[in-house]
Amino acid sequence: MLFGRKQRLINRLLIVEDEPLVAFDLEHALTQADYQVVATVDRYRDAMAVIEAQPLDLILSDVRLTGERDGVDLARAVKPHGIRLMFVTASCPVDAPDLSIGCLAKPYGHRELLDALSVIDATLGGKKPRRLPQGLSLYAL
């Protein structure tokens, strides 16, 4: 613990988003909040290449991606490997509770995103959140 701040369990993030402005905004907000964005990609295959090359704490993925495969395909691919994924999307997939740790509904602001990450971090640390940020559905971690 440094100066009263608890060490986060989630630090290294991968952003998988097909909309360039949304991806840039996400990356900027997370970097400003002292998260390490390992990469920002818009395709399943590029995400898998990063996942194979880098240790990650969490993937933030939209459902719609560039190319034939989508965020649901990505969630299915990483789940057996124990890699956590949170959907950040306007339409959360029906099977999201089986594939991800949560879903943050678009549109959301920076505050909701950062609050969602804090709730997930606290939950992973064994704390039960008092309330969830607006737009966040949290599943079994």
N, C-alpha and C positions, 0 to 999 in steps of 0.2 A: 504494500500500500504506500503510495507516494502522496504526501501532503493531504491525507484524508480521502483520497480518491481510490475507490476499489478497482482492482485490475479487471478489465473486461475479459469475458470468455470469447466474445466475437470481435475479431479485429480484421481478419483478412477476408475480403469480399470479392465475389465475381458478379458483375452486372451483365445480364443477358436481356437485351432490349432492342427491338427493331426500329424504334422511333429515335432518330439521332438527337433531337432536342431534349427528349425525355432522358435519354441515356446520359447526355452531357450534364443535365441538371442534377440527376441522381449522383453522378460521379463527383460533381462539384460540392454538393451538400454533404456527402459522406466524407470527402477529403477534408473539408472545413471542420468536420466534427471529429477529426483525428482517426478515422478508419483508414485502413490501407486497402485501396481498390487495386486488386491484383491485375485485373483486365476488365475491359468493357467490350463486349462482342454482340453481334446481332444474329448469329447462326448457331444451330445445334453443333455442327462439326467443329466450329471454332471454340465453343464452350468446352466440348469434350477434350480438345487439345490442351486447353488451359488446365482443366481438371486433372489430366494425366501428368502435367508438368509441375504443378504448384500445389502446395498445401493450402486448403481453404477452410474457413470457419463457417461460411454461409454463402449460398448462391441466391441472388435476387433475380428472379426470372419472370418475364412477361409470358403469357401463353402464346400469343402470336409472335412468330419469329420469321426472319428472312429465310427462304428456302422451304424444302418439303417437310422437314421435321419441326415440331413445335416444342413449347415449354413443358407440355405434359410428357412428351417423349423423353425430354431431358430429365425430368423428375423420376421417371421410371428407370432410366439408366443409372442414375446416381444413388437411388435409394438402397440397393443391395450393398453398396460400398460405404454406407453410413455417412454420406455427405448430406448435410442439411440444406434444404431449399425452401425459400419462401416465395410464393407467387406474389407479384405486384402487377395487377391486371384489372381491367374493367369488369371482366366476367370470370369469376373463380370457377374452375372446373368442378364438376360434380364429385369426381374422385379425389379432389384435393386433400381431404382428411387422411386418405390412405397413402398419399404420395409426398406430402410436404409438412412442414411444421406450422405453416400458417399461410394466410392470404391477406394482403393489404389491398383494399379496393381503390382503384383509380376513380376519380381524381383524389389525390391526397397531397398535403403540403409537407414541407420539410419537417415541421414539428411532429406530424403524425408518423412519418417515416422513422425519425430518430427515436420517438417514444416507442414505436413498435420494436425496434432493435433493442432498446433498453429492457422492455418487457420480456423479450425472448432471452436476452442475456441473464436477467434475474431468474427466470424460470429454469434455465439450464443450471443455474447456481443453486437451485433448490428452493427458491422463494416463490410463493403464490402471489400473482399480481392482484392488487385490490380492484383495479378496473383496467379495461383494455382501451387503447386509443381508438378513436373513431375510425371505422373502416377496417379494423383488424379482426380477423377470425383466427384464433389460436387453436392448434390441434395438439394431440399428445406428442410430447417431445421425448 
